Amino acid sequence: MNSSCEESEQNLASRSASLQAFFNLSPDLLCIRSNDGYFQELNSVWKTTLGWTLEELRSYPWLEFVHPDDIAFTLDMERQCYIKVSHTPIQFKNRYRCRDGSYRWLSWRLSTYENGLSYGIAQDVTENSWRGSEAYRTELQEMVKLRDQAIDASSVGITIADARLPDMPLIYVNPAFEVITGYSPAEVLGSNCRFLQGEKTHQPAVTELRAAIKAGENCTVTLLNYRKDGTPFWNELTISPIYDDDNRLTHFVGIQADISARVRAETALRIEKNKSEKLLLNILPQPIAEQLKQSEGSLAQQFDAVTILFADIVGFTPLSTQMPPLELINFLNQIFSAFDQLAQKHGVEKIKTIGDAYMAAGGLPIMQDNHAEAIANMALDMQQAITHFQAQQGESFQIRIGINTGPVVAGVIGIKKFIYDLWGDAVNVASRMESLGVPGKIQVTTATYERLKDKFAFEKRGAIPVKGKGEMTTYWLVGRKSIDSMNS
Ligand SMILES: Cc1cc2nc3c(=O)[nH]c(=O)nc-3n(C[C@H](O)[C@H](O)[C@H](O)COP(=O)(O)O)c2cc1C
């Protein structure tokens, strides 16, 4: 090969490389087609646009990729590429099938065939073609119509306010808004929606709305609004901002729901719940009520030391023969209510009443160290309280109190008519202290005495026989020690 021939071959190679570089740089779909009906060369935009690999595109006649509806017309255009009357490019649009089965609109400029080759440039104009098409316009109209129908059918109020105008007036309200508020569109368009507010409208909710509007943010509030006829309703209002393509706030859309019925039901439910809560707390200590609400089954807890009190109204049975039953029960109710108040005052748990007896305990359900002291103070106050009732009834009855300190198991058992109760030997002994006591006196065991002897005054009763326990030394609690005597 002579040198001039080598040079021209090198030139040719470098020109072809430059052309290839342009070919791949183009944002358009470029191709070279041969007159056998196949693609010969394609740039990579084909792959990114249609999803096929270039090998796949080259393996089939290009007509296979054309939308069936566009084939006849495409062939017409193709015929023109063979007529070499002018070098003007042939221009048309047709749809090419993507690998995922969808189609894209390509806008073509095709050269005529020369030396068996035709050159093509195509642009993906799917969006433009679709948006400009009659089908798109029809679909759009259908869509808008459907949206209007949905907004009309909505049972919540839908409003639009123009955020670009002073004081953000309403520019649209749907029919439900009229149903909820009683205002027709003609009456409200052009006004700010605050006309629904009134004297009792919750101001923090309005402040929240104002802050959201200022920040261009979403916000949901529940506030009291007033209908055209002046009647109030609870409005669950959500406002949401609408921004344009340049991120400028243009509108707010508001959704109004009349939730008055729900608020009424919730209020009634809350009142009922409070009532039943109060009732529950009347029969159970609060921590136990809480535990019981959360778990089912027995709730029993061991306490190492609590102080138990039994008080019996002695002489009540004869009283019952003198008084009509209703009056008698009313009287008993007054006494026990006074004891209940004392239990509360001393932080003592009332356990139950058994006929004309009253039972209480200190040191549970929350453990506390001063349980014996609290019970002793309660017992002395009970004696004091009973003197008022004695005055009413001419001292025809007295109170006999027994106290013991020891371990118990406390809790709720059963599933019906349950109460918080105590079990254990210490409970039986406390009951014995009462039944083996003397009217008008408070009998305590040594266990209780040992805890109280420094602060309270006692008289030793001595040993008494206690059923099931043998001999037990007991004491009479007679009063509180004065500070002076405690120091001496
Ligand atoms: C789209 C939209 C709907 C609104 N709908 C109600 C409504 O139903 N009831 C209401 O009390 N306030 C509604 N508001 C709030 C008031 O129009 C007003 O923004 C709010 O009272 C706080 O502003 P102000 O302090 O200027 O009154 C709506 C606001 C917007 C933007």
The ligand as a Tripos MOL2 file, in Angstrom:
@<TRIPOS>MOLECULE
LIG
   31    33     1     0     0
SMALL
NO_CHARGES

@<TRIPOS>ATOM
      1 C1        -59.8200   27.1690   52.8160 C.3       1 LIG1
      2 C2        -60.1670   27.6600   54.1840 C.ar      1 LIG1
      3 C3        -61.3270   27.2120   54.7870 C.ar      1 LIG1
      4 C4        -61.6710   27.6340   56.0680 C.ar      1 LIG1
      5 N1        -62.8070   27.1830   56.6490 N.ar      1 LIG1
      6 C5        -63.1460   27.6040   57.8860 C.ar      1 LIG1
      7 C6        -64.3210   27.1180   58.5140 C.ar      1 LIG1
      8 O1        -65.0590   26.2950   57.9790 O.2       1 LIG1
      9 N2        -64.6110   27.5610   59.7630 N.ar      1 LIG1
     10 C7        -63.8140   28.4510   60.4230 C.ar      1 LIG1
     11 O2        -64.1290   28.8190   61.5600 O.2       1 LIG1
     12 N3        -62.6880   28.9210   59.8540 N.ar      1 LIG1
     13 C8        -62.3410   28.5200   58.6030 C.ar      1 LIG1
     14 N4        -61.1920   28.9800   58.0240 N.ar      1 LIG1
     15 C9        -60.3120   29.8580   58.7890 C.3       1 LIG1
     16 C10       -60.6320   31.3430   58.6530 C.3       1 LIG1
     17 O3        -60.9360   31.6630   57.3270 O.3       1 LIG1
     18 C11       -59.4390   32.1790   59.1030 C.3       1 LIG1
     19 O4        -58.3480   31.8360   58.3300 O.3       1 LIG1
     20 C12       -59.1020   31.9560   60.5610 C.3       1 LIG1
     21 O5        -60.1620   32.4840   61.3250 O.3       1 LIG1
     22 C13       -57.8070   32.6410   61.0150 C.3       1 LIG1
     23 O6        -57.6790   33.8900   60.4840 O.3       1 LIG1
     24 P1        -58.1970   35.2570   61.2040 P.3       1 LIG1
     25 O7        -57.4500   35.3540   62.4920 O.co2     1 LIG1
     26 O8        -57.8130   36.3140   60.2290 O.co2     1 LIG1
     27 O9        -59.6550   35.1510   61.4070 O.co2     1 LIG1
     28 C14       -60.8330   28.5520   56.7540 C.ar      1 LIG1
     29 C15       -59.6640   28.9990   56.1300 C.ar      1 LIG1
     30 C16       -59.3260   28.5520   54.8740 C.ar      1 LIG1
     31 C17       -58.0790   29.0400   54.2430 C.3       1 LIG1
@<TRIPOS>BOND
     1     1     2 1
     2     2     3 ar
     3     2    30 ar
     4     3     4 ar
     5     4     5 ar
     6     4    28 ar
     7     5     6 ar
     8     6     7 ar
     9     6    13 1
    10     7     8 2
    11     7     9 ar
    12     9    10 ar
    13    10    11 2
    14    10    12 ar
    15    12    13 ar
    16    13    14 ar
    17    14    15 1
    18    14    28 ar
    19    15    16 1
    20    16    17 1
    21    16    18 1
    22    18    19 1
    23    18    20 1
    24    20    21 1
    25    20    22 1
    26    22    23 1
    27    23    24 1
    28    24    25 2
    29    24    26 1
    30    24    27 1
    31    28    29 ar
    32    29    30 ar
    33    30    31 1
@<TRIPOS>SUBSTRUCTURE
     1 LIG1         1 GROUP 0 **** ****
